[in-house]
Amino acid sequence: MLEAHRHREGTGSIMADTRELLRALEKSWYREMEGAVTYRLLAEREKDTRRRDILQKLAAAEMGHAEKWAARIRELGGTIPDASTVKPTLGLTLHAASPEVIFKKLEANEERDIAAYQALESVMDEKSREILRQTAADEQDHARILHVLAGPQSPRSALDLILKKERHVTGAGWVSDAIYGINDGLGAVFGIVSGMAGYTGGSEIVLITGLAGMLASALSMGSSAYLAAKSQREVYQGEIAREKAEIEENPEEERQELELFYQLKGFTEEEARTLVARIQEKPDHFLKTLVQEELGLSETTFPNQWKACLSATTSTAVGGIIPVIPFFFSRGTPAVIWAAALSILAHFGVGLAKSLVTTRPWWISGLEMTMVAVIAGGITYGLGVAFAIH
């Protein structure tokens, strides 16, 4: 009786272990099927043939992983879940977000899958662990591919974000920075002058507050430009150090990653392999190329922090002094009218200058900036008048 009881206990324990193992295998199967469905959907939507091929390969790899898990489930007497219940990951993000965001999220998913596999390893038998190890290694490759597909992530200045909506032409660099500085100083100080003019009727207080606003704006822009340029260089140096460590730890993975970058640019696998092999002959060049391709960072594109500071301070001061000029020579309503006229004309001039670094018509850029000046000046002047009445 005792032996029979022990036998039943042992049998029950084995059955419980098998059920737990099957649940782990089913989770692994579902995870891979989700990936296959997601990559297949993205491949169908992708117009670029190179990206489509890569996504199709990822879908095939995920399906291959799912088939391995399915075979193992059958060996253990389990039942494969219904494939029609599998849905793509990310939900609405998959349909609403940009490709870069989608690839970044999928990269994070691949990293989470690797962690999930590591957590399941303790409940798997040796044969299942072997499948798990092979799958986890492939998931690391997939995460690296998705990182490449997401594209470089490099810091951009505020004006770059504004001009991103417009088509650039060669030579926008320092001209763009100067335009941004002038526009910032002009807009900020014109608002101050308009508000104080409405409040005081154009007294000498407008001159003092205008000069104070101009100085504050110039110093603020200058220090911000200095810190931004300095931060960019520090980011570059930090990324160089990180990439150098990654090359030392996993040279083969970094080589494959750079090859993939070149394949996405149109090179064949053989051409990309040859090109990377030549680059790899010079370790410093290989390191800088990886940083530039992966993150869009290049030391030659970083401004000198002192030049950036001087440029931003000067251009902001030039823009900020314009609304104040009439109050050096006049007071009251005439000074207010002249300040408004000069500021509106200056805003139109900034818009016109902006067309030099974009392909937008000069008159559209000019009128756009003029409307900004009229609206801002009108609101601040009205606010000043309202406070004066009370």
Secondary structure, DSSP 4 states (H G I P E B T S, - for coil): -HHHHHHHHHHHHHHHHHHHHHHHHHHHHHHHHHHHHHHHHHHHH--SHHHHHHHHHHHHHHHHHHHHHHHHHHHTT--PPPGGG---SSTTHHHHS-HHHHHHHHHHHHHHHHHHHHHHGGGS-HHHHHHHHHHHHHHHHHHHHHHHHH-------HHHHHHTTS-B-TT-HHHHHHHHHHHHHHHHHHHHHHHHHHHHSS-HHHHHHHHHHHHHHHHHHHHHHHHHHHHHHHHHHHHHHHHHHHHHH-HHHHHHHHHHHHHHTT--HHHHHHHHHHHHTSHHHHHHHHHHHHH---GGGSPPHHHHHHHHHHHHHHHHHGGGTHHHH--HHHHHHHHHHHHHHHHHHHHHHHTTSBSS-HHHHHHHHHHHHHHHHHHHHHHHHHHHH-
